[in-house]
């Protein structure tokens, strides 16, 4: 089981703050592809190269390997001001 979290505008746009998935995705990239298959909005958000991702609260890249029990969080780029 992989716990997937969505933050900030992603949570609002997807009307979803978290999912628990029985996924065979071996990498963050594969998980993104799996979630993108849910529809155009999911695809737009998850396949945007600006989308940030953390695995187990550590910032990572799409090549990161996933294991059962991992927590994967997606959030939009942060801007300062």
N, C-alpha and C positions, 0 to 999 in steps of 0.2 A: 504494500500500500504506500502510495506517495501522497503527501499532503501538499496541495497547491494553494497558494495565497495570492490574492490580487489587492493592490493598494492604490490609494488616491483615485485619480480619474479612471484608472482601469477598473477598479471595483464598481464605480458608478456606471461607467459605460457598458460593462458586461452584466450589470445587476447580479453580481456574484462576488462574494468576498473570499470563499474558499471551497475547495473540492477535495474529496478523498478518492483517489483513483487506484484501481488495480491495473497498473500499467506495466507493460513489458519494455517501455522506453529505456534504453541503456544510457542515453545522454540527454542533456538539456535540449539539444537540437531536435532529437527524436520526440521528446515530450512536447515541444513547441509545435511540431508538425501534427502530432496527434490531437492537440487542442485546437489547432487551426482548422481542422476538419469539421469543427462544430458550426462553422459559418463564416460569412465574410467579415463581420466585425471582429471575431476572434482572430481570423487570419491577419487582418489589418494591424491589430494590436501586437500579437505575438511574433509576427514575422518582420516587424519594424526593427531595423538594426539599432535604433536608439533605445529600445526597450531594455531595461536593466533587469538582471536576474541574480538572485542569491540562493545558494544551496546551504541549508543548515546555518543560515544567518551570516554566510560569508559570500561576498561578491565573487562572481565567477563568470566564465564564458560558456558559450554554447557547447563546447567540447567536453565540459565537465561530465564525469561519469556519475550516474545515479544508482542508488541502491534502495532496496526495500526499506521503508521507514524514513526516508529523506523528506525534508520540508523544502519545497521550492517556492520562492516568492518572486513575483513579477511586479515591477513598478515603472512608472514613466520617468524620463530623465528629470533630474532636479535642476532648477534654475535658482540662481541667487539674486539678491536684490538689495 
